[in-house]
């Protein structure tokens, strides 16, 4: 029974670390990028036909 609890804590730790990474990525990394970058920037929010194509 102790092994199951240990694995549950490890799983919870890894899930928490992945959530922290994605929160950091969305709050810090992405806004700091070039807004015109179509892959990771905010260009997908535009309605400009040149950026869409």
CHARMM-style PDB file with segment names, atoms N, HN, CA, C and O in Angstrom:
ATOM      1  N   UNK     1       0.817  -1.198   0.000  1.00  0.00      PROA
ATOM      2  CA  UNK     1       0.000   0.000   0.000  1.00  0.00      PROA
ATOM      3  C   UNK     1       0.858   1.259   0.000  1.00  0.00      PROA
ATOM      4  O   UNK     1       0.467   2.279  -0.566  1.00  0.00      PROA
ATOM      5  N   UNK     2       2.033   1.189   0.636  1.00  0.00      PROA
ATOM      6  HN  UNK     2       2.351   0.360   1.096  1.00  0.00      PROA
ATOM      7  CA  UNK     2       2.916   2.360   0.664  1.00  0.00      PROA
ATOM      8  C   UNK     2       3.446   2.692  -0.723  1.00  0.00      PROA
ATOM      9  O   UNK     2       3.645   3.861  -1.054  1.00  0.00      PROA
ATOM     10  N   UNK     3       3.675   1.652  -1.540  1.00  0.00      PROA
ATOM     11  HN  UNK     3       3.513   0.703  -1.271  1.00  0.00      PROA
ATOM     12  CA  UNK     3       4.179   1.904  -2.892  1.00  0.00      PROA
ATOM     13  C   UNK     3       3.148   2.639  -3.742  1.00  0.00      PROA
ATOM     14  O   UNK     3       3.508   3.505  -4.540  1.00  0.00      PROA
ATOM     15  N   UNK     4       1.885   2.305  -3.581  1.00  0.00      PROA
ATOM     16  HN  UNK     4       1.593   1.602  -2.933  1.00  0.00      PROA
ATOM     17  CA  UNK     4       0.832   2.978  -4.344  1.00  0.00      PROA
ATOM     18  C   UNK     4       0.767   4.447  -3.951  1.00  0.00      PROA
ATOM     19  O   UNK     4       0.619   5.315  -4.811  1.00  0.00      PROA
ATOM     20  N   UNK     5       0.876   4.728  -2.665  1.00  0.00      PROA
ATOM     21  HN  UNK     5       0.996   4.023  -1.966  1.00  0.00      PROA
ATOM     22  CA  UNK     5       0.841   6.120  -2.203  1.00  0.00      PROA
ATOM     23  C   UNK     5       2.056   6.881  -2.716  1.00  0.00      PROA
ATOM     24  O   UNK     5       1.947   8.053  -3.077  1.00  0.00      PROA
ATOM     25  N   UNK     6       3.203   6.231  -2.749  1.00  0.00      PROA
ATOM     26  HN  UNK     6       3.292   5.279  -2.456  1.00  0.00      PROA
ATOM     27  CA  UNK     6       4.409   6.890  -3.254  1.00  0.00      PROA
ATOM     28  C   UNK     6       4.274   7.211  -4.739  1.00  0.00      PROA
ATOM     29  O   UNK     6       4.658   8.293  -5.182  1.00  0.00      PROA
ATOM     30  N   UNK     7       3.730   6.271  -5.505  1.00  0.00      PROA
ATOM     31  HN  UNK     7       3.418   5.392  -5.145  1.00  0.00      PROA
ATOM     32  CA  UNK     7       3.531   6.524  -6.933  1.00  0.00      PROA
ATOM     33  C   UNK     7       2.476   7.602  -7.166  1.00  0.00      PROA
ATOM     34  O   UNK     7       2.587   8.388  -8.106  1.00  0.00      PROA
ATOM     35  N   UNK     8       1.465   7.638  -6.320  1.00  0.00      PROA
ATOM     36  HN  UNK     8       1.375   6.999  -5.556  1.00  0.00      PROA
ATOM     37  CA  UNK     8       0.446   8.678  -6.440  1.00  0.00      PROA
ATOM     38  C   UNK     8       1.048  10.057  -6.190  1.00  0.00      PROA
ATOM     39  O   UNK     8       0.721  11.009  -6.900  1.00  0.00      PROA
ATOM     40  N   UNK     9       1.922  10.178  -5.194  1.00  0.00      PROA
ATOM     41  HN  UNK     9       2.187   9.405  -4.618  1.00  0.00      PROA
ATOM     42  CA  UNK     9       2.575  11.467  -4.941  1.00  0.00      PROA
ATOM     43  C   UNK     9       3.501  11.855  -6.081  1.00  0.00      PROA
ATOM     44  O   UNK     9       3.578  13.028  -6.444  1.00  0.00      PROA
ATOM     45  N   UNK    10       4.201  10.889  -6.648  1.00  0.00      PROA
ATOM     46  HN  UNK    10       4.139   9.935  -6.354  1.00  0.00      PROA
ATOM     47  CA  UNK    10       5.062  11.189  -7.797  1.00  0.00      PROA
ATOM     48  C   UNK    10       4.239  11.642  -8.994  1.00  0.00      PROA
ATOM     49  O   UNK    10       4.620  12.590  -9.680  1.00  0.00      PROA
ATOM     50  N   UNK    11       3.134  10.990  -9.249  1.00  0.00      PROA
ATOM     51  HN  UNK    11       2.824  10.220  -8.691  1.00  0.00      PROA
ATOM     52  CA  UNK    11       2.256  11.380 -10.345  1.00  0.00      PROA
ATOM     53  C   UNK    11       1.700  12.781 -10.105  1.00  0.00      PROA
ATOM     54  O   UNK    11       1.656  13.598 -11.025  1.00  0.00      PROA
ATOM     55  N   UNK    12       1.283  13.056  -8.895  1.00  0.00      PROA
ATOM     56  HN  UNK    12       1.318  12.392  -8.148  1.00  0.00      PROA
ATOM     57  CA  UNK    12       0.781  14.379  -8.556  1.00  0.00      PROA
ATOM     58  C   UNK    12       1.863  15.443  -8.725  1.00  0.00      PROA
ATOM     59  O   UNK    12       1.582  16.547  -9.194  1.00  0.00      PROA
ATOM     60  N   UNK    13       3.095  15.117  -8.347  1.00  0.00      PROA
ATOM     61  HN  UNK    13       3.323  14.221  -7.966  1.00  0.00      PROA
ATOM     62  CA  UNK    13       4.207  16.040  -8.511  1.00  0.00      PROA
ATOM     63  C   UNK    13       4.455  16.344  -9.980  1.00  0.00      PROA
ATOM     64  O   UNK    13       4.624  17.507 -10.347  1.00  0.00      PROA
ATOM     65  N   UNK    14       4.478  15.325 -10.824  1.00  0.00      PROA
ATOM     66  HN  UNK    14       4.340  14.380 -10.526  1.00  0.00      PROA
ATOM     67  CA  UNK    14       4.739  15.542 -12.251  1.00  0.00      PROA
ATOM     68  C   UNK    14       3.594  16.291 -12.933  1.00  0.00      PROA
ATOM     69  O   UNK    14       3.833  17.116 -13.815  1.00  0.00      PROA
ATOM     70  N   UNK    15       2.384  16.016 -12.540  1.00  0.00      PROA
ATOM     71  HN  UNK    15       2.190  15.346 -11.824  1.00  0.00      PROA
ATOM     72  CA  UNK    15       1.251  16.761 -13.085  1.00  0.00      PROA
ATOM     73  C   UNK    15       1.347  18.226 -12.664  1.00  0.00      PROA
ATOM     74  O   UNK    15       1.116  19.121 -13.477  1.00  0.00      PROA
ATOM     75  N   UNK    16       1.683  18.471 -11.415  1.00  0.00      PROA
ATOM     76  HN  UNK    16       1.870  17.744 -10.754  1.00  0.00      PROA
ATOM     77  CA  UNK    16       1.841  19.839 -10.938  1.00  0.00      PROA
ATOM     78  C   UNK    16       2.971  20.566 -11.631  1.00  0.00      PROA
ATOM     79  O   UNK    16       2.843  21.749 -11.944  1.00  0.00      PROA
ATOM     80  N   UNK    17       4.075  19.882 -11.876  1.00  0.00      PROA
ATOM     81  HN  UNK    17       4.179  18.920 -11.622  1.00  0.00      PROA
ATOM     82  CA  UNK    17       5.198  20.511 -12.574  1.00  0.00      PROA
ATOM     83  C   UNK    17       4.835  20.828 -14.017  1.00  0.00      PROA
ATOM     84  O   UNK    17       5.235  21.869 -14.539  1.00  0.00      PROA
ATOM     85  N   UNK    18       4.086  19.951 -14.667  1.00  0.00      PROA
ATOM     86  HN  UNK    18       3.761  19.106 -14.244  1.00  0.00      PROA
ATOM     87  CA  UNK    18       3.692  20.237 -16.049  1.00  0.00      PROA
ATOM     88  C   UNK    18       2.709  21.411 -16.089  1.00  0.00      PROA
ATOM     89  O   UNK    18       2.787  22.243 -16.992  1.00  0.00      PROA
ATOM     90  N   UNK    19       1.798  21.489 -15.137  1.00  0.00      PROA
ATOM     91  HN  UNK    19       1.735  20.813 -14.403  1.00  0.00      PROA
ATOM     92  CA  UNK    19       0.889  22.635 -15.079  1.00  0.00      PROA
ATOM     93  C   UNK    19       1.652  23.929 -14.817  1.00  0.00      PROA
ATOM     94  O   UNK    19       1.337  24.964 -15.406  1.00  0.00      PROA
ATOM     95  N   UNK    20       2.648  23.880 -13.942  1.00  0.00      PROA
ATOM     96  HN  UNK    20       2.903  23.040 -13.464  1.00  0.00      PROA
ATOM     97  CA  UNK    20       3.448  25.073 -13.666  1.00  0.00      PROA
ATOM     98  C   UNK    20       4.233  25.492 -14.909  1.00  0.00      PROA
ATOM     99  O   UNK    20       4.360  26.685 -15.184  1.00  0.00      PROA
ATOM    100  N   UNK    21       4.755  24.534 -15.656  1.00  0.00      PROA
ATOM    101  HN  UNK    21       4.652  23.564 -15.433  1.00  0.00      PROA
ATOM    102  CA  UNK    21       5.493  24.860 -16.873  1.00  0.00      PROA
ATOM    103  C   UNK    21       4.593  25.527 -17.902  1.00  0.00      PROA
ATOM    104  O   UNK    21       4.968  26.540 -18.492  1.00  0.00      PROA
ATOM    105  N   UNK    22       3.405  24.962 -18.122  1.00  0.00      PROA
ATOM    106  HN  UNK    22       3.101  24.139 -17.642  1.00  0.00      PROA
ATOM    107  CA  UNK    22       2.514  25.545 -19.125  1.00  0.00      PROA
ATOM    108  C   UNK    22       1.971  26.898 -18.683  1.00  0.00      PROA
ATOM    109  O   UNK    22       1.740  27.770 -19.520  1.00  0.00      PROA
ATOM    110  N   UNK    23       1.766  27.085 -17.392  1.00  0.00      PROA
ATOM    111  HN  UNK    23       1.954  26.377 -16.712  1.00  0.00      PROA
ATOM    112  CA  UNK    23       1.349  28.403 -16.904  1.00  0.00      PROA
ATOM    113  C   UNK    23       2.455  29.419 -17.132  1.00  0.00      PROA
ATOM    114  O   UNK    23       2.189  30.540 -17.565  1.00  0.00      PROA
ATOM    115  N   UNK    24       3.701  29.035 -16.842  1.00  0.00      PROA
ATOM    116  HN  UNK    24       3.917  28.124 -16.490  1.00  0.00      PROA
ATOM    117  CA  UNK    24       4.848  29.920 -17.093  1.00  0.00      PROA
ATOM    118  C   UNK    24       4.968  30.220 -18.585  1.00  0.00      PROA
ATOM    119  O   UNK    24       5.217  31.360 -18.975  1.00  0.00      PROA
ATOM    120  N   UNK    25       4.794  29.214 -19.401  1.00  0.00      PROA
ATOM    121  HN  UNK    25       4.591  28.287 -19.085  1.00  0.00      PROA
ATOM    122  CA  UNK    25       4.910  29.387 -20.855  1.00  0.00      PROA
ATOM    123  C   UNK    25       3.849  30.353 -21.371  1.00  0.00      PROA
ATOM    124  O   UNK    25       4.145  31.210 -22.203  1.00  0.00      PROA
ATOM    125  N   UNK    26       2.625  30.224 -20.889  1.00  0.00      PROA
ATOM    126  HN  UNK    26       2.385  29.528 -20.213  1.00  0.00      PROA
ATOM    127  CA  UNK    26       1.544  31.071 -21.379  1.00  0.00      PROA
ATOM    128  C   UNK    26       1.585  32.480 -20.812  1.00  0.00      PROA
ATOM    129  O   UNK    26       1.178  33.423 -21.490  1.00  0.00      PROA
ATOM    130  N   UNK    27       2.067  32.647 -19.585  1.00  0.00      PROA
ATOM    131  HN  UNK    27       2.398  31.880 -19.035  1.00  0.00      PROA
ATOM    132  CA  UNK    27       2.047  33.970 -18.959  1.00  0.00      PROA
ATOM    133  C   UNK    27       3.312  34.776 -19.209  1.00  0.00      PROA
ATOM    134  O   UNK    27       3.249  36.002 -19.297  1.00  0.00      PROA
ATOM    135  N   UNK    28       4.446  34.122 -19.325  1.00  0.00      PROA
ATOM    136  HN  UNK    28       4.497  33.126 -19.254  1.00  0.00      PROA
ATOM    137  CA  UNK    28       5.725  34.832 -19.416  1.00  0.00      PROA
ATOM    138  C   UNK    28       6.337  34.722 -20.808  1.00  0.00      PROA
ATOM    139  O   UNK    28       6.712  35.739 -21.389  1.00  0.00      PROA
ATOM    140  N   UNK    29       6.444  33.538 -21.346  1.00  0.00      PROA
ATOM    141  HN  UNK    29       6.138  32.711 -20.874  1.00  0.00      PROA
ATOM    142  CA  UNK    29       7.202  33.312 -22.581  1.00  0.00      PROA
ATOM    143  C   UNK    29       6.451  33.825 -23.795  1.00  0.00      PROA
ATOM    144  O   UNK    29       7.016  34.576 -24.589  1.00  0.00      PROA
ATOM    145  N   UNK    30       5.208  33.446 -23.960  1.00  0.00      PROA
ATOM    146  HN  UNK    30       4.748  32.836 -23.314  1.00  0.00      PROA
ATOM    147  CA  UNK    30       4.471  33.797 -25.174  1.00  0.00      PROA
ATOM    148  C   UNK    30       4.257  35.307 -25.302  1.00  0.00      PROA
ATOM    149  O   UNK    30       4.478  35.843 -26.387  1.00  0.00      PROA
ATOM    150  N   UNK    31       3.835  36.026 -24.244  1.00  0.00      PROA
ATOM    151  HN  UNK    31       3.655  35.590 -23.362  1.00  0.00      PROA
ATOM    152  CA  UNK    31       3.673  37.477 -24.427  1.00  0.00      PROA
ATOM    153  C   UNK    31       4.974  38.205 -24.706  1.00  0.00      PROA
ATOM    154  O   UNK    31       4.961  39.289 -25.289  1.00  0.00      PROA
ATOM    155  N   UNK    32       6.101  37.625 -24.298  1.00  0.00      PROA
ATOM    156  HN  UNK    32       6.111  36.744 -23.825  1.00  0.00      PROA
ATOM    157  CA  UNK    32       7.382  38.287 -24.514  1.00  0.00      PROA
ATOM    158  C   UNK    32       7.901  38.095 -25.927  1.00  0.00      PROA
ATOM    159  O   UNK    32       8.868  38.746 -26.323  1.00  0.00      PROA
ATOM    160  N   UNK    33       7.277  37.214 -26.689  1.00  0.00      PROA
ATOM    161  HN  UNK    33       6.492  36.686 -26.367  1.00  0.00      PROA
ATOM    162  CA  UNK    33       7.730  36.956 -28.046  1.00  0.00      PROA
ATOM    163  C   UNK    33       7.259  38.058 -28.991  1.00  0.00      PROA
ATOM    164  O   UNK    33       6.446  38.909 -28.630  1.00  0.00      PROA
ATOM    165  N   UNK    34       7.779  38.019 -30.175  1.00  0.00      PROA
ATOM    166  HN  UNK    34       8.440  37.328 -30.469  1.00  0.00      PROA
ATOM    167  CA  UNK    34       7.401  38.990 -31.196  1.00  0.00      PROA
ATOM    168  C   UNK    34       5.909  38.850 -31.511  1.00  0.00      PROA
ATOM    169  O   UNK    34       5.463  37.764 -31.881  1.00  0.00      PROA
ATOM    170  N   UNK    35       5.141  39.914 -31.374  1.00  0.00      PROA
ATOM    171  HN  UNK    35       5.503  40.797 -31.074  1.00  0.00      PROA
ATOM    172  CA  UNK    35       3.702  39.800 -31.638  1.00  0.00      PROA
ATOM    173  C   UNK    35       3.378  39.414 -33.082  1.00  0.00      PROA
ATOM    174  O   UNK    35       2.298  38.885 -33.345  1.00  0.00      PROA
ATOM    175  N   UNK    36       4.280  39.666 -34.011  1.00  0.00      PROA
ATOM    176  HN  UNK    36       5.157  40.096 -33.798  1.00  0.00      PROA
ATOM    177  CA  UNK    36       4.019  39.340 -35.406  1.00  0.00      PROA
ATOM    178  C   UNK    36       4.420  37.911 -35.763  1.00  0.00      PROA
ATOM    179  O   UNK    36       4.218  37.488 -36.902  1.00  0.00      PROA
ATOM    180  N   UNK    37       4.978  37.166 -34.827  1.00  0.00      PROA
ATOM    181  HN  UNK    37       5.141  37.509 -33.903  1.00  0.00      PROA
ATOM    182  CA  UNK    37       5.389  35.793 -35.097  1.00  0.00      PROA
ATOM    183  C   UNK    37       4.144  34.925 -35.278  1.00  0.00      PROA
ATOM    184  O   UNK    37       3.370  34.772 -34.333  1.00  0.00      PROA
ATOM    185  N   UNK    38       3.930  34.351 -36.470  1.00  0.00      PROA
ATOM    186  HN  UNK    38       4.559  34.475 -37.237  1.00  0.00      PROA
ATOM    187  CA  UNK    38       2.698  33.593 -36.691  1.00  0.00      PROA
ATOM    188  C   UNK    38       2.655  32.251 -35.954  1.00  0.00      PROA
ATOM    189  O   UNK    38       1.579  31.679 -35.781  1.00  0.00      PROA
ATOM    190  N   UNK    39       3.806  31.748 -35.521  1.00  0.00      PROA
ATOM    191  HN  UNK    39       4.680  32.213 -35.662  1.00  0.00      PROA
ATOM    192  CA  UNK    39       3.810  30.440 -34.873  1.00  0.00      PROA
ATOM    193  C   UNK    39       3.546  30.537 -33.375  1.00  0.00      PROA
ATOM    194  O   UNK    39       2.703  29.814 -32.845  1.00  0.00      PROA
ATOM    195  N   UNK    40       4.265  31.431 -32.686  1.00  0.00      PROA
ATOM    196  HN  UNK    40       4.951  32.019 -33.116  1.00  0.00      PROA
ATOM    197  CA  UNK    40       4.125  31.503 -31.236  1.00  0.00      PROA
ATOM    198  C   UNK    40       3.683  32.871 -30.735  1.00  0.00      PROA
ATOM    199  O   UNK    40       3.440  33.032 -29.539  1.00  0.00      PROA
ATOM    200  N   UNK    41       3.574  33.851 -31.609  1.00  0.00      PROA
ATOM    201  HN  UNK    41       3.771  33.721 -32.581  1.00  0.00      PROA
ATOM    202  CA  UNK    41       3.174  35.181 -31.184  1.00  0.00      PROA
ATOM    203  C   UNK    41       1.670  35.329 -31.154  1.00  0.00      PROA
ATOM    204  O   UNK    41       0.924  34.351 -31.102  1.00  0.00      PROA
ATOM    205  N   UNK    42       1.247  36.577 -31.190  1.00  0.00      PROA
ATOM    206  HN  UNK    42       1.853  37.372 -31.233  1.00  0.00      PROA
ATOM    207  CA  UNK    42      -0.176  36.862 -31.103  1.00  0.00      PROA
ATOM    208  C   UNK    42      -0.792  37.159 -32.467  1.00  0.00      PROA
ATOM    209  O   UNK    42      -1.888  37.717 -32.538  1.00  0.00      PROA
ATOM    210  N   UNK    43      -0.106  36.796 -33.551  1.00  0.00      PROA
ATOM    211  HN  UNK    43       0.784  36.344 -33.493  1.00  0.00      PROA
ATOM    212  CA  UNK    43      -0.599  37.109 -34.887  1.00  0.00      PROA
ATOM    213  C   UNK    43      -1.895  36.369 -35.209  1.00  0.00      PROA
ATOM    214  O   UNK    43      -2.644  36.799 -36.087  1.00  0.00      PROA
ATOM    215  N   UNK    44      -2.169  35.284 -34.527  1.00  0.00      PROA
ATOM    216  HN  UNK    44      -1.561  34.935 -33.814  1.00  0.00      PROA
ATOM    217  CA  UNK    44      -3.377  34.529 -34.810  1.00  0.00      PROA
ATOM    218  C   UNK    44      -4.632  35.299 -34.385  1.00  0.00      PROA
ATOM    219  O   UNK    44      -5.740  34.906 -34.751  1.00  0.00      PROA
ATOM    220  N   UNK    45      -4.482  36.385 -33.622  1.00  0.00      PROA
ATOM    221  HN  UNK    45      -3.582  36.704 -33.324  1.00  0.00      PROA
ATOM    222  CA  UNK    45      -5.631  37.171 -33.205  1.00  0.00      PROA
ATOM    223  C   UNK    45      -6.062  38.210 -34.251  1.00  0.00      PROA
ATOM    224  O   UNK    45      -7.108  38.841 -34.105  1.00  0.00      PROA
ATOM    225  N   UNK    46      -5.274  38.381 -35.276  1.00  0.00      PROA
ATOM    226  HN  UNK    46      -4.423  37.868 -35.395  1.00  0.00      PROA
ATOM    227  CA  UNK    46      -5.533  39.432 -36.234  1.00  0.00      PROA
ATOM    228  C   UNK    46      -6.556  39.020 -37.287  1.00  0.00      PROA
ATOM    229  O   UNK    46      -6.809  37.836 -37.509  1.00  0.00      PROA
ATOM    230  N   UNK    47      -7.122  40.015 -37.915  1.00  0.00      PROA
ATOM    231  HN  UNK    47      -6.916  40.976 -37.735  1.00  0.00      PROA
ATOM    232  CA  UNK    47      -7.991  39.753 -39.053  1.00  0.00      PROA
ATOM    233  C   UNK    47      -7.383  40.322 -40.345  1.00  0.00      PROA
ATOM    234  O   UNK    47      -8.065  40.438 -41.363  1.00  0.00      PROA
ATOM    235  N   UNK    48      -6.102  40.671 -40.287  1.00  0.00      PROA
ATOM    236  HN  UNK    48      -5.548  40.577 -39.459  1.00  0.00      PROA
ATOM    237  CA  UNK    48      -5.394  41.194 -41.453  1.00  0.00      PROA
ATOM    238  C   UNK    48      -5.199  40.056 -42.463  1.00  0.00      PROA
ATOM    239  O   UNK    48      -4.626  39.024 -42.116  1.00  0.00      PROA
ATOM    240  N   UNK    49      -5.666  40.228 -43.703  1.00  0.00      PROA
ATOM    241  HN  UNK    49      -6.132  41.067 -43.985  1.00  0.00      PROA
ATOM    242  CA  UNK    49      -5.555  39.134 -44.698  1.00  0.00      PROA
ATOM    243  C   UNK    49      -4.106  38.766 -45.019  1.00  0.00      PROA
ATOM    244  O   UNK    49      -3.826  37.610 -45.336  1.00  0.00      PROA
ATOM    245  N   UNK    50      -3.186  39.722 -44.942  1.00  0.00      PROA
ATOM    246  HN  UNK    50      -3.413  40.661 -44.684  1.00  0.00      PROA
ATOM    247  CA  UNK    50      -1.789  39.386 -45.230  1.00  0.00      PROA
ATOM    248  C   UNK    50      -1.210  38.437 -44.182  1.00  0.00      PROA
ATOM    249  O   UNK    50      -0.406  37.565 -44.514  1.00  0.00      PROA
ATOM    250  N   UNK    51      -1.603  38.596 -42.941  1.00  0.00      PROA
ATOM    251  HN  UNK    51      -2.256  39.304 -42.671  1.00  0.00      PROA
ATOM    252  CA  UNK    51      -1.096  37.723 -41.883  1.00  0.00      PROA
ATOM    253  C   UNK    51      -1.798  36.370 -41.914  1.00  0.00      PROA
ATOM    254  O   UNK    51      -1.183  35.343 -41.629  1.00  0.00      PROA
ATOM    255  N   UNK    52      -3.063  36.366 -42.254  1.00  0.00      PROA
ATOM    256  HN  UNK    52      -3.563  37.201 -42.486  1.00  0.00      PROA
ATOM    257  CA  UNK    52      -3.821  35.117 -42.285  1.00  0.00      PROA
ATOM    258  C   UNK    52      -3.289  34.182 -43.352  1.00  0.00      PROA
ATOM    259  O   UNK    52      -3.199  32.976 -43.121  1.00  0.00      PROA
ATOM    260  N   UNK    53      -2.934  34.707 -44.508  1.00  0.00      PROA
ATOM    261  HN  UNK    53      -3.006  35.686 -44.695  1.00  0.00      PROA
ATOM    262  CA  UNK    53      -2.401  33.873 -45.566  1.00  0.00      PROA
ATOM    263  C   UNK    53      -0.953  33.706 -45.336  1.00  0.00      PROA
ATOM    264  OT1 UNK    53      -0.278  33.030 -46.112  1.00  0.00      PROA
TER     265      UNK     53
END
